[in-house]
Amino acid sequence: MVLRMTQSHPRISKAVIPAAGLGTRFLPATKATPKEMLPVVDKPAIQYVVEEAVSAGLSDVLMITGRNKRPLEDHFDRNYELEEALIKKGDQERLAKVQESSDLATMHYVRQGDPRGLGHAVLCAAPHVGNEPFAVLLGDDLIDPRDPLLSRMVEVQERQGGSVIALMEVDPSQIHLYGCAAVEPTGEADVVKVTNLVEKPDPAEAPSNYAIIGRYVLDPGVFGILRRTEPGRGGEIQLTDALQKLVADESVGGPVHGVVFKGRRYDTGDRGDYLRAIVRLACEREDLGPDFRNWLRGYVTEEMQGL
C-alpha cells in the first residue's frame, strides 16, 4: 500500500498531557508529591514532556490534573521570591533554569475529577481543543530529544489527516503490557497503516509485536467516539477502544497511521526503569557524565568482584 498524497491539513498547535494518576507504584514518595514531579536527574519528569511538545511546534499545552496536583501548576508558574533571591546572589545560571519552565509554553489546566481512564482524561480536553487535531503525550514515556518522534507524527498527520499513533517493536512476550496494533506497510519505512488495535492482548493472540507507546496525534472526531465508549478493561474508558472505532470507520475521523519509533525511550512509570532512565541520562550529560561514568564503572567492578 502507498500513502495517499493529500492536501495539507491545519497546523497542530495544542498538546494534551494527562497527569491525574495517583502514582501508586511510587508510594510513599508520591503520597504528597505528584509522580510527574519526581526528578529525572535535575528536572521533573513532566518538564521533559512539555519540552518535547514545544520542540515539535506545539505552543499550547493543556494538563489534565486531579487532586494534589497543584505542584505541577506551581512548577510552570513564576516564582518571584526565588527569582529575586537568585538575582541578589548574582546566580544567573540557576535563575535561567528557574525561569525556563515558566517560559516554555502557554499552559492551561483542567481537573479530571473522576479518574475513569485515559480515554476519559482525553475527553476532558474537548472544550479546550475544539474542532482541531491535537497531540496527546503521556508522562511515563520520555523520548530522547535527539530522536524526534512527535514532530514526525505531526508531519504525517498534517499530510494524511486522521490520527497517528506511536509504535515500537517489543519482545512478543511483553506485548501483553501494551496496546497492540495490526498494521500493513506503506510507501514509507517508518509509517504503517493501522488495521486493528487490541488493548493488552494475550501474547498468543496478539496481531503483532507493535506496541503503542505514549504519543498520539488525534483527529477531533475521537471526542464523539469517547462520549459513546463504554468502560472497558479495568472499568475505565480506554483510548485504544475509541481508536479502534476510528480504524473501523474512517468516515468518522480519517485513517489511523502509525509511526514506528526506533530511537531512545525512557520508561519512568516503573521504579526499575525510572532508575535506569536517570542513570542513562546522567551518563550522557556533559556536566555530569564524565565523573558519574567513572564512579559507575568503579561501583560495578566492586559489585562484580563481590559476587
C-alpha positions in Angstrom: 0.0 0.0 0.0 1.2 3.6 -0.7 0.3 6.6 1.3 -2.3 8.8 -0.3 -0.9 12.3 -1.2 -3.5 14.7 0.2 -3.6 18.4 0.7 -2.0 19.8 3.8 -4.2 19.8 6.9 -4.4 22.5 9.6 -1.2 23.1 11.6 -1.4 21.4 15.0 -0.7 23.7 18.0 -2.3 22.1 21.0 -0.9 19.3 23.2 -2.7 17.5 26.0 -0.8 15.8 28.8 -2.9 13.6 31.1 -1.5 13.9 34.7 -4.2 12.9 37.0 -2.9 9.5 38.0 -2.2 8.7 41.7 1.3 7.2 41.1 0.7 4.3 43.4 3.7 2.4 42.2 6.0 5.0 43.7 4.4 5.2 47.1 5.3 6.6 49.7 7.3 9.1 47.5 4.0 10.1 45.8 1.9 10.4 48.9 2.3 14.2 48.8 4.3 14.7 45.6 2.8 14.1 42.2 4.7 11.3 40.3 5.1 13.8 37.4 7.3 15.9 39.7 9.7 13.2 40.6 13.2 14.3 39.4 14.9 12.8 36.4 18.5 13.9 37.2 17.7 17.6 38.0 14.4 18.3 36.2 10.9 16.9 37.0 9.8 14.2 34.5 6.9 16.4 33.4 9.2 19.1 32.1 10.9 16.8 29.7 7.4 16.1 28.2 6.5 19.7 27.9 9.8 20.4 26.3 9.2 17.7 23.7 5.8 19.2 22.8 7.4 22.6 22.4 10.2 21.2 20.2 7.5 19.8 17.9 6.0 23.2 17.5 3.1 22.9 20.0 2.9 26.1 21.9 -0.5 25.5 23.7 -0.3 22.8 26.5 -3.3 21.6 28.5 -2.6 19.4 31.5 -5.4 17.1 32.8 -4.9 17.1 36.6 -6.5 15.9 39.7 -6.3 16.3 43.5 -2.9 17.0 45.0 -1.5 18.1 41.6 -1.0 21.8 42.4 2.8 21.5 42.4 2.5 20.9 38.6 0.9 24.4 38.2 3.4 25.9 40.5 6.4 24.5 38.6 5.3 26.1 35.3 4.4 29.4 37.0 6.7 32.2 38.0 8.3 32.1 41.5 9.2 35.7 42.1 10.6 35.2 45.6 13.0 32.6 44.4 13.9 34.6 41.3 14.6 37.7 43.5 16.8 35.7 45.8 18.9 34.4 42.9 19.1 37.9 41.4 20.5 39.2 44.7 23.1 36.4 44.7 24.0 37.1 41.1 23.3 33.5 40.3 22.3 33.9 36.7 22.8 30.2 35.8 20.2 29.0 38.3 18.0 31.9 37.6 17.8 30.9 33.9 16.9 27.3 34.9 14.2 28.5 37.2 12.7 30.8 34.6 13.0 28.3 31.8 10.0 26.2 32.9 7.7 29.2 33.1 8.6 30.5 29.7 8.2 27.2 27.8 4.6 27.4 26.6 1.2 28.7 27.2 0.0 26.4 30.0 -3.6 25.5 30.8 -5.1 23.1 33.4 -8.3 21.3 33.9 -9.3 18.7 36.6 -10.4 15.3 35.6 -12.4 15.0 38.8 -13.5 11.3 38.4 -10.5 9.4 37.1 -12.1 7.0 34.7 -9.1 6.1 32.4 -7.0 7.6 29.7 -10.0 7.9 27.3 -11.9 9.9 29.9 -8.8 12.1 30.5 -8.6 12.9 26.8 -12.3 13.6 26.7 -11.8 16.3 29.4 -9.7 18.2 26.8 -12.6 18.6 24.3 -13.8 22.1 25.4 -10.2 23.4 25.1 -9.2 21.6 21.9 -12.4 22.2 20.0 -12.5 21.0 16.4 -8.8 20.8 15.8 -6.4 17.9 15.6 -4.2 17.7 18.7 -1.4 15.8 20.3 -1.5 13.6 23.5 1.7 13.0 25.4 1.8 10.5 28.3 4.3 11.5 31.1 5.6 7.9 31.7 7.3 7.8 28.3 10.3 10.2 27.9 11.6 10.4 24.4 15.2 11.4 23.9 15.3 14.8 22.1 18.0 13.5 19.8 15.5 11.1 18.4 12.5 13.2 17.4 9.2 11.3 17.4 6.3 13.8 17.9 7.5 16.1 15.1 7.4 13.2 12.7 3.9 12.2 13.8 2.7 15.8 13.4 4.2 15.8 9.9 2.4 12.6 8.9 -0.9 13.8 10.3 -0.7 17.2 8.6 -0.1 15.4 5.3 -2.5 12.5 5.7 -5.2 13.7 8.1 -6.8 11.4 10.6 -4.9 10.2 13.6 -1.3 9.0 14.1 -0.1 6.8 16.9 3.5 6.0 18.0 4.5 2.3 17.7 7.6 0.5 19.0 8.5 -3.2 18.4 8.8 -5.1 21.7 9.6 -8.6 22.6 6.5 -10.7 21.9 6.4 -11.9 25.5 6.0 -8.3 26.6 3.1 -7.3 24.3 0.5 -8.0 27.0 1.7 -4.9 28.8 0.7 -2.6 25.9 -2.0 -1.8 23.4 -1.1 -3.7 20.2 -1.6 -2.7 16.6 -2.1 -4.8 13.5 -0.6 -3.0 10.6 0.1 -3.0 6.9 3.1 -1.3 5.1 3.0 2.0 3.3 5.5 3.6 0.9 7.5 5.0 3.9 9.7 2.7 6.0 8.7 4.3 9.4 5.0 4.7 8.6 2.3 2.0 8.7 -1.4 1.9 8.2 -3.2 0.6 11.3 -5.8 -2.0 10.6 -6.7 -3.2 14.1 -6.0 -2.4 17.7 -6.1 -4.6 20.8 -5.6 -3.5 24.4 -3.1 -5.7 26.3 -3.6 -8.9 24.3 -2.5 -12.3 25.4 0.9 -12.9 23.6 -0.6 -16.0 21.8 -3.4 -13.9 20.3 -1.5 -10.6 19.6 -1.8 -9.5 16.0 1.9 -8.2 16.0 4.6 -7.1 18.3 4.0 -3.4 17.6 3.3 -1.8 20.9 1.5 1.5 21.3 3.7 3.9 23.3 2.6 7.2 24.9 2.4 9.6 21.9 -0.7 10.3 19.9 -1.8 12.9 17.3 -5.6 12.7 17.2 -8.4 13.9 15.0 -11.1 15.7 17.0 -13.6 13.1 15.8 -12.3 10.9 18.6 -14.2 13.0 21.1 -17.6 11.9 19.8 -16.5 8.3 20.0 -15.2 8.7 23.5 -18.5 10.1 24.6 -20.2 6.9 23.4 -17.5 4.4 24.6 -18.4 2.2 27.4 -15.9 1.4 30.1 -13.6 -1.5 29.1 -10.7 -3.2 30.7 -10.4 -2.3 34.4 -13.7 -0.4 34.3 -12.1 2.5 32.5 -12.8 4.3 29.3 -9.9 3.1 27.1 -8.5 5.4 24.4 -7.5 2.2 22.5 -11.1 1.2 22.2 -12.0 4.6 20.7 -9.1 4.4 18.3 -10.2 1.0 17.1 -13.5 2.6 16.1 -11.7 5.2 14.1 -9.8 2.3 12.4 -13.0 0.5 11.6 -14.8 3.6 10.2 -12.6 6.2 8.5 -15.6 8.4 7.8 -15.6 9.4 11.5 -12.2 10.9 11.6 -10.0 9.7 8.8 -7.4 6.9 8.7 -5.1 5.9 11.6 -1.4 5.6 10.8 1.4 4.6 13.0 5.0 6.0 13.2 7.4 3.2 14.1 9.9 4.6 16.6 13.4 3.1 16.8 15.0 5.7 19.0 15.8 6.1 22.7 12.8 5.9 25.0 12.9 6.1 28.8 10.1 4.5 30.8 9.6 6.3 34.1 6.4 4.6 35.0 8.2 1.6 36.6 10.6 2.0 39.6 13.3 0.0 38.0 13.0 1.7 34.6 12.8 5.1 36.3 16.2 4.4 38.0 17.7 3.2 34.7 16.4 6.3 32.9 18.2 8.5 35.5 21.5 6.6 35.1 21.3 6.7 31.3 20.5 10.4 31.1 23.1 11.3 33.8 25.8 9.4 31.9 25.1 11.4 28.8 25.2 14.8 30.4 28.3 16.8 29.5 28.4 18.4 33.0 27.7 15.2 35.0 28.6 12.3 32.6 32.4 12.0 32.9 32.6 11.9 36.7 29.4 9.8 37.0 30.6 7.3 34.5 33.9 6.9 36.3 32.1 6.3 39.6 29.7 3.9 38.0 32.5 1.8 36.4 34.2 1.5 39.8 30.9 0.6 41.6 30.0 -2.1 39.0 33.6 -3.5 39.2 33.4 -3.7 43.0 30.0 -5.4 42.8 31.2 -7.9 40.3 34.2 -8.8 42.4 31.9 -9.3 45.4 29.8 -12.0 43.6 
